[in-house]
Amino acid sequence: MPHLAPHIETVPVSGIRHIFEMSTKLDGILSLVIGEPDVAVAPHIAEAAKRAWDADATNYTPNGGITPLRRAIVDKLARENDLHVDIERVWVTVGATQALYQAMTLTLAAGDEALVPDPGYTTFTMGVRMLDARPIPYSLTPERGFLPSIEELERLVTDRTRVLIVNSPSNPLGAVFPEEVLRELLEFARRHDLWIISDEVYEYFTYGEKHVSIASLDDEHRVFTAFSLSKTYAMTGIRVGYLVTPPALATTMRAVQEATISCVNTPAQFAAIAAITGDHSPVAAAKAHYRENLVAATALLDARGIRYLKPTGAFYLWIDVSHVSAGDVADWAEEFLLTERVALAPGSAFGRSGEGWVRASLATTLEVVTEGLGRIPAPGDSVAALGETLVGA
Ligand SMILES: Cc1ncc(COP(=O)(O)O)c(C=O)c1O
């Protein structure tokens, strides 16, 4: 039998999936494990997809997406992100997942290195490994308010480094990088002539801190930005996102889109136009729902003396369980699932810095959030505060 490409076996399996799959085989589970909106897709979005099907809009589209959708995205980028781009810089993709992968395909060759956040979304590491490149984790830890340290990045950068991956608002942390941090990251990328791949799929869900697109601060055209409709409009399974590239890459992008997907599902593209240009009150309602869960969840953790990072974005809560996890949070999360019937994502699934932490998704009902978090054992009465972004006894 022929053998697989050796580097494919280095693509890591997701530790979140493991808990999720275990949880689906058990009864009576309170699930806080999956990052998926619990609200329904808005009727006007579903109607647009149905109309496309009925009109037999089922043929291939241009590689970059249908023109009205790309135009709607260009307008949205100017309005919401202060990004002023022409249509040839906007590429409709199969969710942000493919947008990220496409950006990595354009910038990483085998043996190159990409700086990835730790803890960070698992697909960053997986995508880099798929290309036989090396993910180099940079840490986001409580000691530094969960923000990147330029000093650490300077230590990690080598002559093989090509890419810095940035994710704000962040999964799993819920942290939003302030503008001055984004400027420092751009300056760092400039010093070492790196590309930046910015994942902004949670752009609409911020609480207090303003979301800034790093590409809007970039006058050197070194930023690729991955956006998604998945979380904003609760349409994760419809699979529409988009990549905004630096200028003059249209010919290359056309070729790589052709080689990978040809184009995105046509009725889904019509649904995307309705989502982007239509009524946004369902987005506001979803945001209010996540915020309500966040307020209740943090009040409960405060009352019980359990520490967590106060999130300013996304819909996750990053919770310190080091008082019970005994140095192996993956093991603890499995045990907790079996004994307490609550599914949480072990922090170590997002990188080494996540050891001792869990991620709880707040995109579920208030009852599941409060009941599930209420089952996490409280620590003793002697936990030291680590900094002002951390809340807890
Ligand atoms: C940070 C981040 N980026 C990208 C994605 C993938 O989103 P999409 O459904 O658009 O592929 C997710 C999904 O959980 C995510 O959390």
The ligand as an SDF file (V2000), in Angstrom:
LIG
                    3D

 16 16  0  0  0  0  0  0  0  0999 V2000
  -11.4890   31.9170   15.9080 C   0  0  0  0  0  0  0  0  0  0  0  0
  -12.2580   31.1420   14.8870 C   0  0  0  0  0  0  0  0  0  0  0  0
  -11.9200   31.2520   13.6050 N   0  0  0  0  0  0  0  0  0  0  0  0
  -12.5680   30.5800   12.6460 C   0  0  0  0  0  0  0  0  0  0  0  0
  -13.6130   29.7250   12.9500 C   0  0  0  0  0  0  0  0  0  0  0  0
  -14.2630   28.9740   11.8450 C   0  0  0  0  0  0  0  0  0  0  0  0
  -15.4110   29.5960   11.4310 O   0  0  0  0  0  0  0  0  0  0  0  0
  -16.1730   29.2400   10.0930 P   0  0  0  0  0  0  0  0  0  0  0  0
  -17.4390   28.5720   10.4850 O   0  0  0  0  0  0  0  0  0  0  0  0
  -16.4250   30.5640    9.4680 O   0  0  0  0  0  0  0  0  0  0  0  0
  -15.3170   28.3730    9.2520 O   0  0  0  0  0  0  0  0  0  0  0  0
  -14.0080   29.5630   14.2800 C   0  0  0  0  0  0  0  0  0  0  0  0
  -15.0820   28.6330   14.6390 C   0  0  0  0  0  0  0  0  0  0  0  0
  -15.2420   28.2280   15.7740 O   0  0  0  0  0  0  0  0  0  0  0  0
  -13.3120   30.2930   15.2730 C   0  0  0  0  0  0  0  0  0  0  0  0
  -13.6410   30.1940   16.5610 O   0  0  0  0  0  0  0  0  0  0  0  0
  1  2  1  0
  2  3  1  0
  2 15  2  0
  3  4  2  0
  4  5  1  0
  5  6  1  0
  5 12  2  0
  6  7  1  0
  7  8  1  0
  8  9  2  0
  8 10  1  0
  8 11  1  0
 12 13  1  0
 12 15  1  0
 13 14  2  0
 15 16  1  0
M  END
$$$$
